[in-house]
Amino acid sequence: MTTVLGQNQYGKAENRVVKITRDGDTHHIKDLNVSVALSGDMDDVHYSGSNANVLPTDTTKNTVFAFAKEVGIESAEQFGIALARHFVTSQEPIERARIRIEEYSWDRIATSDANSRFIGADEVRHSFVRNGTQTRVAQITFDGERWEVLSGLKDLTVLNSTNSEFWGYVKDKYTTLQEAYDRILATSVSTWWRYNWTSDEDRAPNWNKSYDQARTHILQAFAETYSLSLQQTLYQMGSRVINSRSEIDEIRFSLPNSHHFLVDLEPFGLKNDNEVYFAADRPYGLIEATVLRDGAEQRIPFDMTNL
């Protein structure tokens, strides 16, 4: 043989599962996109085509849907942990499971008052509108002994209409950008953070509370930082999360700089006093960095936020 098998994995990607929990007349919804990747003793299936150690990807799909009923979905992290534990502990050839989840949020629709001729708010607790502000993400990896849990979000669009500057940068013969002392700062936040929970012997975090608090700290830091660069804002966002949440050791951001350029209104006899902008979707600056707790190891892959 002149070749050897390298790293490999297999599974069923993007299993779309929606779970409705009926609490009397009040319904609750969980909407997930679950991808399963398994690895272990898989040499024979690659070398000879023997499927003796292969759990069919269709079975992994069925497991996702069955666990939505049997285990329930309290959080993306809890559901992913249950799936990863099952695949590694129930199948000897499987040595490592990685569960990647996107969670889509739904808000309950506010309805008319009970005195209208329509069904009143007291009677309607089963109607929802898709919340498009961001997508929650999680990745759970288990090797039979140690856990790695990553959480995060993507497509969280934010904007500061002032308190942002950009000046004092390097200039060469190709530089045309004018220094800005009052500009719009806008970005679409993609971020992953890593928990320091790695063992069943330790108490797991409250996944939903931790996610909500991390998101809040990210937004507050973005709003409360007087920004001289998007890099500075990124670091403040990461630092706020690390310093406020003891269960998180590492957070990685990918922040496109969504440029807003002042429109020249002078040809129309108008003065543009930082009021009218052209929002350019491309090209865009892309700022990426990881913020760590002092002494922590960087483990989130550099390209995670592009997934």
N, C-alpha and C positions, 0 to 999 in steps of 0.2 A: 504493500500500500504506500502510495506517495502522498496521501492526504490523511488528515485526522479530523475528527469532529470537534468543533469548538463549542462555545456557549450556545445553548439552544433552549427553547421553551415553546409551549403550544397551549392552546385553550380556545375559548369562544369569546369573541370580542363584541362589545356593544349590545348586550342583552338589555332591552328596554322593558323595565318592570314598573308597573304602577300599582301601589297598594292602597286600597281604601279601607280605613278603619271606621266602622260604624258604631258610634257611641250614642245609641238611641237615635234621635233625629239629627244629632250633630255628627257630621262626617269629617274625617281628617284624611289628607292625601300625602303620600310620599311617591315621588317620581324620580327614578334612578336610571342611569345608563351604566351597566356593570360589565367590566371586561376582566376575564380570568386568564392568567398565564401560569402554567405549571412547568416545573423542570425537575430532573432527577435522573434515575437510571433509564435513560432513553437511547443508549448507544445502538442497541439491536434494531430498533425500528428504523434508524437512519442507515445502518450498514447493510441489513439484510431484509428489511421490510417486515420483520416480526412485530406483531402488535400485542404481544403477550403482556407488556408492561404499560399499555396505553389505555387510559380511561378516555372514552370517546368525548370529543368536544360537545357533542349533543347532550351527553350526560351532564357536563358542567353547566350547560344552559338550563337543563331541567332542574338541577340543584338550586340554581339561583331563584327560580320561580317557586320551588317547593319551600325553600328557606324563607321566602317572603311571607308564607303562611305559617310555617312551623316555628320559626324563630322570631319573626316580626322585624320591623324596621324602625328602631328608635332614632338612629343616626346612621349616616354613611359609614362612619368608622366602626360602630358596633356591628353592623351588618357585614362589612368586609372582614372583620376579625372572625366572626362566626364561620364564614365561608372558607377563609384561609386555614383555620384550625381543622375544619372538616376534611379538606382535601389532603392535607399533610398527614393527619392521624389515621385516616380511614384507608389510605392506599399506600402500601409499603414502597413501591417504586418512586412515589412522588416525595421529593425531599424539600421542595421549596414552592410556595404559592405566592403569587402577587395578585392582589385584587385592586383594580383601579375603578373608581366610581366618580361619575358626575351626578350631582343632585340639582334638579330644577325646582325652583320655588313657585308655589301658588299662594295667592292671597284670597281670603274669603270675600266674596262680592257683598258690598253693603247694599241692602235692599230697602224698599219703601217702608214707611211706618204702617202699623197694623190697621190704621183707620182707612187706608186707601182701598180701592176696589180690587187691587192685586193681592196676591199672597203676601202677607206681612213678614217683617224681619224676624218675628218670633217663630215663624213657621219654616223659614228657609235658612238652613245651615249646611247646605250641600252644594253650593254653587261657588266656583272659583275662577279667578283670572290669573293667567300666567304672569309671574313677576319676572320682568326681563332685565333687572338691574345688575345681576351677576349670576354666575353658575358656581355652586359649591363643588369642590373636588376633594377626593381622598385617595390615598394609595396605602394599602396594607400589605406588608411582606412578612412571611413567617417561614422559618426553616426547621421547625420542630422544637426549637429551644428559645430563640430570640425573636422579638417583634421589632419591626420598624413601622411606625405610623406617621404618615405625612398627611396634612390637611392643607386646604387653601381655597382659593377662589380665582376666577378669571372673568374678564369682561366687566369689571366694575369701573364705570366711567365717571371721572370726577373732574372738577374745574374750579380754579380760583380766578376771579375776574380782576384781582389786584394783589398786592403784597408779594409780587414776584419780579425779580430783576435778572438781567444777564449781561454782564459787562466785564472788562478786564481780561478777556480771553486772548489767546495767541492769535496773531494776525500775520498773514503772509500775502503774497501777490495775488492769491486766488480768493482772498476773503472779501466778501461784499456785505455780509451781515452787519447791520447797524446795532450798536449797543442799546440795550433796553433797560430803562429804569422804572417802568411800570408796564407790565405785560400780563397777558392771560397765560396761566399755567394749567394745562389740561393733559390728562393721560387716561389710559385704560389699564387698570391694575390687574396684573396676573402675578400670583404669589403662591408659594408653598412654604409651610413651616413644619419643622420636625419636632416631635415630642420626645422627651427623655424617658418615657415609659417603654421598657423593652422586655419585661418579664412578667409572667403571670403571678409571680410571688409579690409583686408590687401592686398597689392600688391604682387602677386606671383612672385617667381624668374623666370629668364630666364632658363628653365630647361636644355636645350641643352648646353648653355654656362657654366652653373654651373657644369654640368657633365664633360665637356671637361676640365675645369680648375681644378677641383678636381683630375681628372686622371693625369693631367700634374704635379700637386704638389706632388702627390704620387710618380710618377716616378723620379722627380727631387730630392726629399728627399732621395729616395733609392740610387740614383747615387752619391749624394753629401755628404752622411754621412759616415765618417770613423767609421766603425762598430766594437765595442768590443763585441757585442751580437746581435742576431736577435731582442731581446726585445727592445734594444736601437734604432735600425733602425725602428721598428714598431712605437715607440713613436714619433720619428722625423717625420715619414710620417703623422701620425695623427695630430701632432701639426702644421705641415706646412699647412694642409687643414684648420684646425680650425682658425688659425691666418690669413689666406689669404682670406677666404670666410665667410663673416659676416652672410650669410643666413644659415650656417651649425653650429649646436650646439653639435653634437655627431657623432663620427665615430668609427666603430667597425671593427677589422681585425681578420682574421684567416690565419696564415702563416705557412704552412708546411716548415720545414727546409730540403731542398732537398740536401742531403749529397753528397759531391764529395770527394772521398778518393784517395790519391796518390797511384799509383800502384808501387809495388816493382819491379824495373827493374834490380836489382843487379844480380839475377840469370842469366841474359843475358849479363852481363858485361856492363850494361848501367847505367848512372846516371840520375835520374829523378829530374830535377831542377824545380819543380813546373810546369811541363808541361803536364804530362799524368795522367788522373784521371779515376776512376771508378765511374760512376753516379749510385747511389743506389736509387731505387724507393721506397723501404720499408725494414725495418720499418723506420719511419721518426719522427723527433721531430715536435711537433705541438705547435706553439706559438699563443696565443689568448689574446686580450685585447681591452678595450674601452678607447678612449681619448675624454674628454669632455671639452667644454668651462667652465671656472670657474663659478660656480653657477648653471650650467645646470643640469637637472635631467637625470640619465641614464634610457633609455626606450627601447633601442634595445635589444630584447631577446638574451640571451647568445648563443643560438644555431642557430641564424639566418644565420650565414655565412656557415653553413653546408647544407643549403637547395639547 
